[in-house]
């Protein structure tokens, strides 16, 4: 019986090699995803006052340092993702915070945006690459 290179080559291996970085990147998003899900489900929405606009490496404002008061009257400071367009210092922005840990807060705009679901998209792509590798490997 003669074998050729095509019959012994497993074409699923390149898909697995490509899937590894996506798997690692998707694992890095898990803590943020759990926090965002907890805030969407059990978070309390309130208005926070923007105290500082934070730029990271560009001219666009990416984060806001905000202060707000909880229902108990405690003043809390939190770093949240800036909505587009970013508010100026002294303007109000809606935030969602965890009642048990008020410093865990996020912008209501960010939680409603597709940007908060980037980790889910990476995890879906990782799963698709794994399934493709399994199917291609079984067929080759």
C-alpha positions as CSV (number, residue, x, y, z in Angstrom):
1,X,0.0,0.0,0.0
2,X,1.4,3.4,-1.0
3,X,0.8,6.5,1.1
4,X,1.1,10.0,-0.2
5,X,1.8,13.2,1.7
6,X,-1.8,14.3,1.3
7,X,-3.2,11.2,2.9
8,X,-0.9,11.6,6.0
9,X,-1.2,15.3,6.5
10,X,-3.5,16.6,9.2
11,X,-4.8,19.9,8.0
12,X,-6.5,20.6,11.4
13,X,-3.1,21.4,13.0
14,X,-2.8,24.9,11.5
15,X,-6.3,25.8,12.8
16,X,-5.1,24.7,16.3
17,X,-2.0,26.8,16.0
18,X,-4.1,29.8,15.1
19,X,-6.6,29.0,17.9
20,X,-4.0,29.2,20.7
21,X,-3.6,33.0,20.8
22,X,-7.4,33.5,20.6
23,X,-7.8,31.0,23.5
24,X,-5.3,32.9,25.6
25,X,-6.8,36.3,24.7
26,X,-10.3,35.1,25.5
27,X,-9.2,33.8,28.9
28,X,-7.9,37.3,29.7
29,X,-11.4,38.7,29.3
30,X,-13.2,36.4,31.7
31,X,-12.8,38.5,34.9
32,X,-14.1,41.6,33.1
33,X,-17.0,39.6,31.6
34,X,-18.0,38.3,35.0
35,X,-17.9,41.8,36.5
36,X,-19.9,43.3,33.6
37,X,-22.5,40.5,33.8
38,X,-22.8,41.0,37.6
39,X,-23.3,44.8,37.1
40,X,-25.9,44.3,34.3
41,X,-27.8,41.8,36.5
42,X,-27.6,43.3,40.0
43,X,-26.1,46.7,39.5
44,X,-27.6,50.0,40.8
45,X,-27.7,52.8,38.3
46,X,-27.0,56.4,39.5
47,X,-25.6,59.6,38.2
48,X,-21.9,60.3,38.8
49,X,-20.1,63.6,38.5
50,X,-17.1,63.5,36.2
51,X,-14.1,64.7,38.2
52,X,-11.2,63.9,35.7
53,X,-10.9,62.9,32.1
54,X,-8.1,60.4,31.5
55,X,-6.3,60.0,28.1
56,X,-4.1,57.0,27.4
57,X,-1.7,57.5,24.6
58,X,-3.9,59.5,22.4
59,X,-6.1,62.6,22.3
60,X,-9.3,60.6,22.9
61,X,-10.6,60.4,26.4
62,X,-10.8,56.7,27.4
63,X,-11.5,56.7,31.1
64,X,-13.3,59.0,33.6
65,X,-12.6,59.4,37.3
66,X,-16.1,59.9,38.7
67,X,-17.7,60.4,42.1
68,X,-21.2,59.5,43.2
69,X,-23.2,58.8,46.3
70,X,-24.7,55.5,47.2
71,X,-28.2,55.1,48.7
72,X,-26.5,55.1,52.2
73,X,-25.0,58.5,51.5
74,X,-21.4,57.2,51.1
75,X,-19.3,59.1,48.6
76,X,-17.5,56.7,46.2
77,X,-14.9,57.3,43.5
78,X,-14.6,55.0,40.6
79,X,-12.8,54.8,37.3
80,X,-15.2,54.1,34.4
81,X,-15.0,53.8,30.7
82,X,-15.8,57.1,29.0
83,X,-18.9,57.2,26.7
84,X,-18.7,58.8,23.3
85,X,-18.6,61.9,23.5
86,X,-16.9,62.1,26.8
87,X,-18.4,64.5,29.4
88,X,-16.4,67.4,30.7
89,X,-15.4,67.8,34.3
90,X,-18.4,68.7,36.4
91,X,-20.9,67.0,34.0
92,X,-23.0,64.0,35.1
93,X,-22.7,60.6,33.5
94,X,-24.9,57.5,34.3
95,X,-23.0,54.7,36.0
96,X,-23.9,51.3,37.3
97,X,-22.3,50.1,40.5
98,X,-22.3,47.0,42.7
99,X,-24.3,47.6,45.9
100,X,-22.0,45.3,47.8
101,X,-18.8,46.8,46.4
102,X,-19.6,50.4,45.3
103,X,-16.1,51.1,43.9
104,X,-16.8,48.4,41.3
105,X,-18.6,50.6,38.8
106,X,-18.9,51.0,35.1
107,X,-20.4,53.5,32.7
108,X,-24.0,52.6,31.7
109,X,-23.1,53.5,28.1
110,X,-20.3,51.0,28.1
111,X,-22.4,48.2,29.6
112,X,-25.0,48.7,26.8
113,X,-22.4,48.9,24.0
114,X,-21.0,46.2,21.9
115,X,-17.5,47.0,23.2
116,X,-18.3,45.3,26.5
117,X,-18.8,42.1,24.6
118,X,-15.4,41.8,22.8
119,X,-14.4,38.9,25.1
120,X,-17.5,37.0,24.0
121,X,-16.7,37.5,20.4
122,X,-13.1,36.3,20.9
123,X,-14.4,33.2,22.8
124,X,-16.8,32.5,20.0
125,X,-14.0,32.7,17.4
126,X,-11.9,30.4,19.5
127,X,-14.7,27.9,19.7
128,X,-15.2,28.1,15.9
129,X,-11.5,27.5,15.3
130,X,-11.5,24.5,17.6
131,X,-14.6,23.0,15.8
132,X,-13.0,23.7,12.4
133,X,-9.8,22.0,13.5
134,X,-11.7,19.0,14.7
135,X,-13.7,18.7,11.5
136,X,-10.8,19.3,9.2
137,X,-8.7,16.9,11.2
138,X,-11.3,14.2,11.0
139,X,-11.7,14.7,7.2
140,X,-8.0,14.6,6.4
